Amino acid sequence: MNDFKISVAALRTAIAAFCLTACAVHAQTVKEAPLRAHLAFLADDLLEGRGTGQRGGDLAVRYLETQAAAIGLQPVTGHTYRQSVVLTGVQTLPASSLRFDVGGSGGSSGKGGTRINTEFGTEAVYGTGGNQAEVSVNAPVMFVGYGIRADDERWNDYKNADVKGKLLIMMVNDPQPTVAEPERFGGKALTYYGRWTYKYEQALREGAAGVLLIHTNSSASYGWSVPVNSFSHERFHLDGVGNALEGWLHENTAKALFSAAGQDLDALRAKAESRDFQPVLLNATVQAELKVAVRKVEQFNVVGIVPGTDPKLKEEAVIYSAHWDHLGKVPAASGEKADHIWNGAIDNASGAASLMAMAQAAVAHPARRSLIFLWPCAEEQYLLGSAAYVKNPLWPLAKTSADLNLDSMNFVGKTRDIGVAGSERSSLNATAALVAKQMGMHLAPQVPDLSGSYFRADHFNFARAGIPAFNVGSAVFSGDGHFEFEQNDAASNAIMHGFTRHYHQETDRYDPKWDLSGMVQQAQFTLNLGYAVANAPRMATWKAGDAFGKIRR
């Protein structure tokens, strides 16, 4: 009986491998020359960091649609490669202020009271999620732990408290695993409940006056400079509806505030690790006066298609995606010699360029299902372009088999492994393993997703819509950042890991000395994987019990 089971398993594996070979054989070769040319151009100062709502972003769109036409991609609908995305842009102006009044009569800084003023960029960063030019917030301050309400985890940080009209201060990340509950909130991995976006969304649902997150490098998985750069730039929303006040507090500022209010922040954070935690109302009020530049802007997703060849299956599609935007340009201040440009060479000119090189290969030989190449806008504004696509899809979501996303790619050299974190949620994982084997590679070991990478790229919006999706490749922020490079493994890993110092910094610039063989390899793997999915008898499926699979059903 055992021998029979082994034989059946072996037979199934052999059949799957045969099908994969038949399905993937037509994926054409991704060439380095066009990939490098696209990368160098998109990351050039001429495109001014491809900022949302900026001239550089308009140039990027014009370049991508021109190249799409030149290589033979077809528009999905009509005669345009553009999908309109209307955004509300908001930027906090220097005249804005935020302070805390602790104790004293009427919460003032008078007798018995303390006033804590905050310096923007050093002690706090903040803005509005709405669309008002002037925002005034005068509200009591409450600490709500992690700010999570999760029935599936039997967790509620808002219990027995009236949080309406209050400024909520909370931690990022989610409750840590314990000996008794090693898998609560995903164990060591970060769940969506731990992401700053969830915190803002939940505060809005609770009716709060505003929300400030306490920043630490470990809980956020990035340094203070990342939120500073984000809030120093213009920020965008799809509908202009959000918290009146939202932002981050530097940990030192938070500790000073809590101490002045007679509380120990570290002690409260320890209590917040328990389900018994109750929100704590501080003896403090916030006084925020925001002056905001508000505007409506039209941005564009760029979308092209290689129609399928099968008379029936061509009605279904596989999407490849990679966002084109970055943080753009800030004009030079008085006394400075040059503008500040965030070129975003790795994040994500690398993905956008690779996607174009893949599309050039794909038009030479279509798959059975249609192949859609999508360059979303406004990813750096938290995935707004892909959210807009999912809200108004150009292809029926029910007939979209998968989304394979590329973001911040390998610029160091070829590897023996390929990262597929997130694919384990669906049938894409087994297909990826076979594709990797066919290419003489293997899948990188699964490691805890400590930084919540699965929720930080455009594929996440497709997953939330029920479509199997993940970010493909040796993602810079996956796990411990160790990959199996073919050459100079230790030194190559050091270079790859060192990119975290350049993430969302002006120093993320293209270097013509980069070895792009690994980027080409990653693009080729992604193209081959998409062909395997596009030529398979059935669409990709979620694993049984996966939360995103319930959405599709």
N, C-alpha and C positions, 0 to 999 in steps of 0.2 A: 504493500500500500504506500509506504513512504517513497519507494523507488518510482512508483507511478506518479506521485505528486511532483517529484523532482523532474520527471520527464515532461510533464505537462508545463511546469514552470519554464523549463529550458525551451520547450517548443514555443511558448508564448513570447519569450525573449527573442528567439530567433526570428519569429514572424514580425515582431515589432522592429527589429533591426533591419530586416529586409524591406519593410514598408518605409522605414526612414530613409534607407539608401535610395529607394525609388522616388521618394518624395523630394529629397533634398538635392538630388543630382543636378537639377537645372539651375541652382543658385549660382550666379555668375561671380567672377572674381572682383572683389573690391580693390581698387587701385590706389596706391599711395599718392601719386602725383596730384590728382584732382582733390583728394582729401586735404593734403597739405596746402594747396593753393586756396581752397575755401577757408581753411582755418586761419591762414595768415591774413587774408583779407578781412574776415569778420572780426578778428581781434586787433585790427590796425587802428591807430589813433583817428584815422579818417572817419571811422564809424562811431567815434566818441562814446564807446562803452555800450552802445545799443540800448540806451535807456528808454524805459516806457514813457511815452508822451514827449520824446525828444527827437530832434532831427536825426540822430544816429540810428534810432530805432526805425524811422521811416526809410532810411537808406538800406538797412538790413532787410526789411520786407521787400523793397524793390529789387535788391540783389537776389534774394531767394526765389522770388517768383520768376525773375528773368532766367535764372539758372534752371529752374524746374521746367520752363518751356523749352529751353535750349536742349536739354537732355531727353525730352520726349515724354515727360509726365503729362497727364491730362488733367484738366480741372475736374473736380468731383461733380459739380453742378454748374450749369451755365458756361460762361466764358472767362471766369476769373479764378485765380488761385487763392483769393483772399476771402476770409470769413470775418465779418465785422464784429468787434468786441468793444462796446461802449463802457468806459470806466469813469469813475469819479476820482479825481486827484486831489489830495489834501497835503499841505505842507505847513508844519508848525513854524511860525515866524518868530524872530528874535524878541519881539515885544511880549511874548508869552511868559508866564511864571507859574510856579507850583511851590507851595509851602505847606508846612504842617504847624498847627497851633496846638500845643499840648498843655492840658491842665489850665489853671487860672480861671478867672471870671469870664464866663461866656466863651471859653476856648480861645481867649486872646493871649497875647504875649505880655500882658500886664502882670500885676502882682500875682506871684505864685505860678506863673505860666512860662512856657518856653516856646520860642518860635524857631522852627527849623526851615530855613530857606534852602532850596536845592539849585545847584548849578547844572544847567542842561548839558548833557554830554559827559559830565564828570560824576555827578551824584544821581542823576535820573535822566531818562529820556521818555518823552510822552507826545501824544498827539490825539487826534479824534478819529473815531471810526465812522462818524456821521458826515454830513455835508454842509455844516454851518460855518460861516466865516468868523463868528465869535462864539466861544463856548465858555460858560462860567459854571464851575462846580464848587459848591460849599456843602460838604457832607461829612457825617461821622465816619470814622475809620474802623474797619473790622478785619481781623485776621481769620481766614477760612481754611487754613491748612493747605491741602492740595487743590481745593476748589473743585472737587469731583463729586458728581452725583451719578452713581453707576449701580443700577439694580442687579446687573449680572454679576457684580463683584460684592454685592451686599454692602455697599459703601455709600455714605452720604455725609459730606462735609458741611452741608447746609442745614442739618437737622436742628429743630427746636430754636431756630433763629429767624428773625425778620431782617433780611438783607436788602430789601427794597430801599432805594435812595441812599445807599451807603457806598463808600469807596472800599472795595475789597482788595486786600493784600494777600497774596498766595504764593505758594512755591510752584516751580515748574517740576517736570518729571512726575512719577506716580509712586504710591506707597511701595516700599521695598519689601522683598520676600523675607519671610521669617522661617525659622526651623519648623514651626507648626504648619506654615503655609508657604512652602517653597515656590509655588507656581502662581501666587496671587499677582494680579496685574502683569501676567506674562513672565513672572520670575525676574531674572536679571534684565530681560529685554524691556524696552520702552514701548508702552501701548499708546494708542491715540489719546487716551485720557491724560497722558503726561505732556502732550504737545502744547505749546503756548497758544496755538490757534484754538484748541478745544477750550482752554481756560477763558479766552475772550468770548467764545460762543456761549459757554455756560453762564458766565456772568451776565451776559445780555439776556439770556432766557430767565435768569433769576430776578431781573429788574434792578440791577445794581446801578448806582450813579457812575461807576467807573471801576477800573481794575488795574492794579499794578503788580507785576511779577517780580519776585526777588531773584536777582541774578547771582548764580555761582557758576564757575567754569564747569564743574562736574555735573551739576544738574541740568544745565542748558546744553552741554557738550560742545560749547564754543566760548570764546572769550568775550569780554565786555564790549570790545570794539565792534562786534557783529550787530547787536541791537543799536549801538550808537550810529553806525553807518546807515542802518535801515531807517531810523527815525530822523536822521539828518537829511535824508533825501525825501523827495516827494513820495508819498505812499498812495496806493490806489485800492479801490473797492469796486466790486461789480455793481452794487446797487446803492452805495452810500449810506447803508443802514448798519450801524455798529454802536459800540459803547461811546458815550459822549467823551469819556476820558479813558485812554488805555496806554500802557507803556511798561517800563521796567524801572526798578530801583536797584542801585548798586547795593551789594550786601552790606557794606559799611554804613550806608545811609539808613538802610532798614534797621540795622542794629542800634544806631543812634536814636532813631525814632522810638523803637520799642523800649529802649532803656529809659528815655525821657518820660515815657508813659508808664513806667513802673513795671515793665514786663521784660522777661529774658527770652530773646528770640530763639536761642538754641534750645531752651527748655520747651518752648511752644512747638518748635519743629519736631522735637522728640515725641511729644504728645500726639502730634498729627499723624504719627505712624500707626495709631490705633483706631479701630472702628468706633471707639467710645469718644473720640475727639468731639468737642463742642466748639463752635465759633467763639472767638473772643473779641468783645467790643473794647477798643482801646480808648483811653481818656484823651482823645485827640480828634481834630477835624482837619480836613484838607481844604485848602483854598487854591483853586486853579483858575487862571484866567488865560485862555488860549486865543490868540490871534492866528487865523488860518487862511492861507491862500487856497481857494477852492476852484476847480475847473472841471469841465467835462471834456474827455478826449476819446477819440476813436482810434483804436488799435486793431491789429489784424493778426489772426492765425493764418499761416500759409499752408495750403493743403493741396496735394496732388495725388493722382491714382494711376496704378497700372491695372487695368481691368483684367479680371480672371478669364480663363479659357474654357472652363467647364460650363456647359449651358445652364446648369442648375446651381452649382456651388459658387459661381461668380456673383450671385446675389448676396453672398456672405463675404466678410473681409477680415483681414488682419491689419492692425494699425502699428506702424513704427512711429515713434515720436521723439522729439528733442527740442527743447525750448531755445528760441533765438535771442532772448533779451538778457541784459545784465543791469548793472546799477547806473550806467550812464555817466554824465559829466556834470561837474559843479564848476562854475566859472571861478577864475582866480580871484582871490580877495585882494584888497588894497595892499600893495607892496609885494605880492607874489608874482613870479615871472611866468607861470604857466597854469592852465586849467588843471583841475583834478579829474582824471579819466580812469574809470574802473573798466578796463578792457575786457575782463572776463574771458581770457583765452581758454582756460580749462573749463570754467563754469560760465557759459556752456558753448563757446564757439567750437569746442572739440566735438560735442554731440551734434550740433547743427551741421558742421562740416561733414562729419561721418555719415549723417543721414543722407546728405546730398550725394556723396560718393556711392552709398548703397543704392539709392534710387537710380543712379546712372547705370549701375550693374543690373538692376531689376528690370528696367525697360527692355533689355536685350532678350529676356526670356521670361514671360509672365508665368505666374503660378495658376493653379486651378481656381482658387479663390482670389478675389481682388486684393491688391496690396495698396494700402493707403499710407502716404508719407505726410506726417503732420508736424509742423513747426509752430508750437503754441507761443503766444505772446505772454507777457506779464507773469512768468513763473516766479520771478523774484519778488513779486507782490503777493505771494502765496497762491501759486497755481491758478491764477485767474483765467488765463487763456484756455487751459484744458477744462476748467470748470464751465466756462462759457460753451465750449464744444459739447460737453456732455449734456448741458442744459438744452442746447439746440443742435443736435448732431446732424452732420451732413450724410451720415450713413446710419440706418436703424441700429440702435444699440443691441436689440435682440438678435441681430444678424452679424454682430461683431464678435469674432472668436476670441481675440486677445489684443492687448496692447503691450508692446515691447518698447521700453523707454531707454534712452541714452542720456546720461548726464555726468559731467566731470569724468572724462575718460582717461585711460592709461596713456601717459606720455613718456614712459620710461623705457619700455622694451617688451619683447615677447615673454609670455608666461606659459607655464605648463598647466595652470588651472584657470578657471573662469568663475567669477562670483555670480551667483544666481539667487541671492537672498530675497525671499518673498515668493519664489517659485514653488516652494514646498507647500504652499496653500492650494495648489492646483495641479492638474495633469501636465502643466508646463515643465515641472521639475523632471519627470521621467523623460520627456522629449528632449529637454536640455542635456540630460546625461548621455543620451544616445548621440546627439549632435556633437557634444564634446568628444566623445570616444572616436567618432568618425574623423575628427580633426586632430586626433592624437593628443587630446587634452583630457582633463578630468574636472569635475566640479569641485570648487573650493569647499572645505568643510563648513558646516553650519556653525555659526557662533552667535551668541546673544546680540540682538540688535540694540545696543546700549544707547545709541543716539537717535533712535526712531527713524532711521533712514527710509523705512518703507512708507512713512507718512510725509516725506519731504520732497517728493518729486512728482512729476505730472501723472505718472501711472496711477497714483493714489485716487485721483478723481474717477478713473475708469473702474478701479476696484470698487469704489463706493457706489458705482452704478451697476455693479454685478458682473463686470467683465474681467476675466482672469488677466492679471497684469503684474509686472514687476520691472524694476530697473536692472538692466542687463550689464554684467561685466565686473571688472575689478574696481568697484566704486571706492573712491578715496575714503569714505567715511564708514565703510562696512567693518564691523567687528574690530579686531585688533590691528587691522591694516597690513597684515602679513600676506604676501603672495609668493608664489613659486616662480621666480624669474629664471629664464633659461641662462642668462649671463649675469655674473656679479650679483648674486642674490641679495646679500647683506647690504651692499652699497645701493642697489636698486630700490630695495625696500626703504632705505633711509631717505632717498630722494622722493619716493612716493609719499611716505609719511610726512615729509617736510612740507608738502603742499598745504597742509592745514594752517601753516603760518601765512599763507597767501590767500586763503579762502576769504572772499568778500573784501579783499584789500586791493589797493591800486597796483600792487606788485604781481597780480595774476596777469602776466603778459606773455605773449608768444615769444618763444625762443627758437630761431631757425636751426639750432643744434639739437633739438629734441629728436630722439629716436622714435619715430611713429610706427614702427613695426608692430608694437603691441596694440596701438590704436586701430590699425588696419585689421589685426587679428580679432580684436573685440568686435569691430564692425562686421567682419565676415561671419563670426559666430552668430551675431544677432540676425544677420540676413538669412543665414542657413536655418536658424531656428524658426524664423517667420515662414520660410518656405515649407518646412516640415509641418508646421501648424496649418498653413494654407492648403497643402496638398493632402492632408489627412482625411480619412473618411468622415470623421465627425469633428464638430467644433471642440475647442478646449473646454474643460469642466473644472469646477472647484472640487476640492476634497470634501468628503462627507462631513457635515457638521461645521464647516467654515462659515463664519458670519457673513462674508461677502457672497457666498453661494446662496444663502437664504434670500438675498436681494434679487438675484437672477431668477430664482424659482418663484 
